[in-house]
Amino acid sequence: MALQVEGGPAIVVSGVVDSGAFSCCLPVEDARHLQIPGGALRKAGEIVLADDSAVPYLESVVPVRAQLLVRASSAVSLRPWGPIFELRPAFVPEGSRLFG
């Protein structure tokens, strides 16, 4: 998946798709790579993870855009697929990416 905020660099990330999850969780390090200003990240509460532990998370006040990327075979590069959409991720201190 490609992620970007307006005026920032696009980053390519992979993660686990969980259709039963209520939100997308990204490590806070991704916010740094997207160059989201610190003032644009706000504490938003706690989120419960799959192991029933609760961790604090941050939300961005600037929109994060996303687009799926696909590769038809190992011989070709990633290509955009489908529309660009807004993603409202929960940035967590650590952990793997979860797309809910």
RABELBEL-V227572 format. One record per pair of residues at least 4 apart in sequence whose C-alpha atoms are under 7 Angstrom apart, sorted by the first residue. I is the first residue (numbers start at 0). GAP is how many residues later the second one is. If there is no record, write none. Layout:
I;GAP / I;GAP
//
This chain:
0;11 / 0;12 / 0;13 / 0;65 / 0;66 / 0;67 / 0;68 / 1;8 / 1;9 / 1;10 / 1;11 / 1;64 / 1;65 / 1;66 / 1;67 / 2;7 / 2;8 / 2;9 / 2;61 / 2;62 / 2;63 / 2;64 / 3;4 / 3;5 / 3;6 / 3;7 / 3;30 / 3;60 / 3;61 / 3;62 / 4;29 / 4;58 / 4;59 / 4;60 / 7;26 / 7;27 / 8;25 / 9;24 / 10;23 / 14;81 / 14;82 / 14;83 / 14;84 / 15;81 / 15;82 / 15;83 / 16;81 / 16;82 / 16;83 / 17;80 / 17;81 / 17;82 / 18;81 / 19;80 / 20;79 / 21;78 / 22;66 / 22;76 / 22;77 / 23;65 / 23;66 / 23;74 / 23;75 / 23;76 / 24;64 / 24;65 / 24;66 / 24;67 / 24;72 / 24;73 / 24;74 / 25;4 / 25;63 / 25;64 / 25;65 / 25;66 / 25;70 / 25;71 / 25;72 / 26;64 / 26;65 / 26;66 / 26;67 / 26;68 / 26;69 / 26;70 / 27;4 / 27;63 / 27;64 / 27;65 / 27;66 / 28;4 / 29;4 / 30;4 / 30;5 / 31;4 / 35;4 / 39;20 / 39;21 / 39;22 / 40;17 / 40;18 / 40;19 / 40;20 / 41;16 / 41;17 / 41;18 / 42;14 / 42;15 / 42;16 / 43;13 / 43;14 / 43;15 / 44;11 / 44;12 / 45;8 / 45;9 / 45;10 / 45;11 / 46;7 / 46;8 / 46;9 / 46;10 / 47;4 / 47;5 / 47;6 / 47;7 / 48;4 / 48;5 / 55;36 / 56;33 / 56;34 / 56;35 / 57;32 / 57;33 / 57;34 / 58;30 / 58;31 / 58;32 / 62;23 / 63;22 / 63;23 / 63;24 / 64;19 / 64;20 / 64;21 / 64;22 / 65;18 / 65;19 / 65;20 / 65;21 / 66;13 / 66;14 / 66;15 / 66;16 / 66;17 / 66;18 / 67;12 / 67;13 / 67;14 / 68;9 / 68;10 / 68;11 / 68;12 / 69;8 / 69;9 / 69;10 / 69;11 / 70;5 / 70;6 / 70;7 / 70;8 / 71;4
//
